Amino acid sequence: MTAPVGTPARSAQLLRKYGIAARKSLGQNFLIDGNILRIVADAAELGPEDGVLEIGPGLGALTERLAERAGRVVAVEIDRRLLPVLEEALAPYPNVEIVHGDVLKLDLRALIRERFAGARRVAVAANLPYYITTPILMKLLEERLPLSVIVVMVQREVADRLKAAPGGKDYGSLSVAAQYFTEPEWIAAVPRTVFLPPPNVESAVLRLRVRGRPAVETSDEPLFFEIVRAAFAQRRKTLLNNLQRLPAAQPLGKDGVRRWIEAAGVSPDRRGETLTLPEFAALADALAARRR
């Protein structure tokens, strides 16, 4: 019986056989620890009636574990060199489909509708390349895909930002977006030694439970996120200074911006990193009301 891909010996053997070296430009660090692979797969809470979209299967180590649990696995891989590796490694799993493409350019809603028709629920599982973690996460969240849960391996620093509470140095626009759309949960810390080749940073596994409705209600969601981005644009500056640069607020002038912020029940002298999601929503609603 062939050993699982997620072992150092089997991973190294596949790389040698196909003459492949990990590409730094694609952020490739292949996971080779069976325990961590099990933790990631278990966190997706999959059953035989479920589908799972995997982003960046690499050598197929996590894909194997997902295929053992889910009814259907669709894995999106950008690196054409890995397609024959995946074909060999995943040959025993007829419920796996490999899609060659860039996840940032794919129509994921159409892919989910076509590939997971009839599935009870659809999850995402991914060992995300560190250099494009944020764009991928924002695509998954902002497109409001029909997902139940997103389980991701990310750089420890990003994990801290996703879960950060107001008032700390890690809290920022990514924290607000993640917590607006999902409930982030810490699953496990991951040392660099479980990757081939080892990255220069520590990692973590997070589970993002997708909310049925956003964490807060706002009358103008695009404006809400414009305000969030502006509030964090220069972290040392006050809301009054940062929000004056917001295009939607510029007609108000400095005094008008001050009155708008105060009307939302927020002090203009506070900094963006101290605001809660309800306070950002209050700012959006107060400015939307002034624009009517």
C-alpha positions, 0 to 999 in steps of 0.5 A: 500500500502506498504511503500517504502523501503527508509524510516526509518520505512520500512527499520527497519521493514525489518531488524527486520523481517529477523533478519539482522544487517548491517555488518561493514565488508561489509561496509553496511550503508543503505540509508533511505532518499527519497530525496537523493534516488531521487537525485541519481536516477535522476542523472542517467538520465534513460528512459524506453529504458535504463538499469541500473546496480546497485552495492550493492542494500542493502535493495532495496531502490535505486533499487525501484527508478531505477525500476520506471525510467529504462526499466531494472535493474540488481542489484548485491548483495554480501550478501546472507542474503539480497536476501530474503529481496530484493525479498520481497521489489522488488516483485512489479517490474518485470523489476528488476533482483537480481544477487548474486555475488562479482562485483569485480569477475564478468564478467561485460562485459558479464553480460551487453551484456546478461542482457541489450541486446537491451537497448538504453544505460546502466548506473551504479548506486551505493551506494558503500561500502567505503572500496572497492570504488576505486577497484570497480571504477577502474574495471568499468573504466579500463574494458572500459565497454559500459556505458554512465554514472556512478552515485556513492555515495562515501565518501566525501574524495573520491569525492574530489579526483575524481574531484581534479585539479592538484596542490592540496592535493586531486589530485592523481592517482585516479583523473587522472584515473577518469578524463582520462576515464570520466567527473566527476560532483558534484551532492550533498553532503550527511550527515551521518544522512541519513543512517542506521546505520550512517557512521562516515564520510560525503558522496557525490553523483558524476556523471561520464560521460563516455567519448567516447574517453580518455581525452588525446591521448597517444601512450602507455596507460599502460605506461601512467598509470605506470608513473602516479602511479610512479609519486605519489608513494612518494608525497614529492619527485620530478619527477626525484626521483620518475620516476627513480624507474619506471621499464621502465626507469631504463635502462636510469640511472639518467641522462637519466631519466632527459633527458627523462623528459625534452624532454617531456617539463616537469621540473624534479624538479616538483612533480607529483601532479602538472602535468596535464593529457596532461603532463603525456601523453607527458611523456609516449610518450617521454619514449615510443619513447626512447624505440623503 
